[in-house]
Amino acid sequence: MTVVTLMWEARAAEGRGAELLEWARTRELPRRPLRRETFRAPGERVLVLTWWEAPGPDTEQPERPEHPEQPEHSEQPGQAAPQPELPELPEPAAELIMRPVHRWRFESLDFTAGQPDGPS
């Protein structure tokens, strides 16, 4: 298993940043992620990160029953492997946002936790 982070970012329509933030905070997903954080940024942007356990690229896939009418998926060089389906926040109502939502998917490779530097 690996940890996958989904990033959801939307820019609110003018003057609707607080409403978009509230909308994002109150959306429930069909299942609970390992972690979820909501951020705001300049330009009335709202960002939601969710962390999920998902099969990694080296995880064995269950054997597929033989169906001659359906060709087996084979990866071509330069073609990404299929990604597991993970719950994502939906698109807000069009009048609430300035542009379509941006979505990115990241695979965790390293994690370091520490104490913030404080006064000495």
Rosetta blueprint (number, residue, H / E / L):
1 M L
2 T E
3 V E
4 V E
5 T E
6 L E
7 M E
8 W E
9 E E
10 A E
11 R E
12 A E
13 A L
14 E L
15 G L
16 R L
17 G H
18 A H
19 E H
20 L H
21 L H
22 E H
23 W H
24 A H
25 R H
26 T H
27 R L
28 E L
29 L L
30 P L
31 R L
32 R L
33 P L
34 L L
35 R E
36 R E
37 E E
38 T E
39 F E
40 R E
41 A E
42 P L
43 G L
44 E L
45 R E
46 V E
47 L E
48 V E
49 L E
50 T E
51 W E
52 W E
53 E E
54 A E
55 P L
56 G L
57 P L
58 D L
59 T L
60 E L
61 Q L
62 P L
63 E L
64 R L
65 P L
66 E L
67 H L
68 P L
69 E L
70 Q L
71 P L
72 E L
73 H L
74 S L
75 E L
76 Q L
77 P L
78 G L
79 Q L
80 A L
81 A L
82 P L
83 Q L
84 P L
85 E L
86 L L
87 P L
88 E L
89 L L
90 P L
91 E L
92 P L
93 A L
94 A H
95 E H
96 L H
97 I E
98 M L
99 R L
100 P L
101 V L
102 H E
103 R E
104 W E
105 R E
106 F E
107 E E
108 S L
109 L L
110 D L
111 F L
112 T L
113 A L
114 G L
115 Q L
116 P L
117 D L
118 G L
119 P L
120 S L
